[in-house]
Each structure stands twice: as C-alpha cells, then as structure tokens.
Amino acid sequence: MKNNLLFDFTVDKASKTVFVDREFAADLSLVWDAFTKQEILDQWWAPKPWGSRTKEMNFEPGGRRFYAMVSPEGDEHWSVQEFTSVSPKTNFKYLNAFADKDGHPDLPGSNWDLNFSEQDGVTKVSIIIKNESLERMEKMIEMGFQGGFTMTLNYLEELLETLSKK
C-alpha cells in the first residue's frame, strides 16, 4: 500500500453527509470498472471476512444493483442501489437502501454521488453520501460503516494492484 495516496473520511452530522476521498494507483478505466461491473464488485464490496454477492445488476439510469453482504456463516444483509445518473468514467449517482431478501428497499436511504478523475496514473474517487435522515446516518455509523468501508476500500486497492499486473 502506498502511504502517499490520499484517503480522507469525514462525517458532517449537520448536513447528514459523509465525504470520502480515496486515491488508487491504477488507471481510471480499471477503477471505474471496479465500481461498475458486477464481476469485479463482488470481489471487494464487503469488509473481509464478509463477501458480496450480486443477484441483479443493471448499470444504467433507472437500473439497479441488488446484492447481499454475506457473512462466513451465510448470514445475508441485502441492499439495493437504484442508479439515477451515469456519466461514463466521470460520475454516477444512486439511491442506496437496505432491503429485504426480495429486493424491497427499507427507506429512508442515502444518496451516493461518486466522482472519478485521473492524474499521472493515480485515480481519485470522491464519494458524497447524503443521508435522508440523521437517524439513518447514525445507524450507518453505529453499524461500523467508517471502519468497514475503509477496510473495503483497502481490499479494492489490493485487488487493483493484482488486476493492474494482468
């Protein structure tokens, strides 16, 4: 892991918003694919030892990703991401909500806005997570979102290193 790569995680309770900025030593196309292709997402979108399993993925405005984070014991925690806009290789947005096993969202959720940029072979991902309620944001934080998402992004970094060598 390169220590000079940016990683910033800020929680702003007043605006019910979480800001995450993370740099990766990988080209923009590969990082974009890691966030938007089911076969790559399922390799990293959960803090270990949990795994990610996508049941449905339609990456386009109006489409959605329906997936579970699966514990080593097989417990499933379902979520749905409903994509609201996609600007290839620069930005996409979605509504994220916990869900039941049949894909029905448990609202309120949070609106994710992901921005991608590359400079000198380093790709920066800036994520703004605006929660519809302070209660939902506090639930996210209580569930260990900061630690879990940090771990998850670190696994992505390791995966990108492996994929970059191919």
Secondary structure, DSSP 4 states (H G I P E B T S, - for coil): --TTS-EEEEEEGGGTEEEEEEEESS-HHHHHHHHH-HHHHTTTSS-TT-EEEEEEE--STT-EEEEEEE-TT--EEEEEEEEEEEETTTEEEEEEEEE-TT--EEEEEEEEEEEEEEETTEEEEEEEEEES-HHHHHHHHHTTHHHHHHHHHHHHHHHHHHHHT-
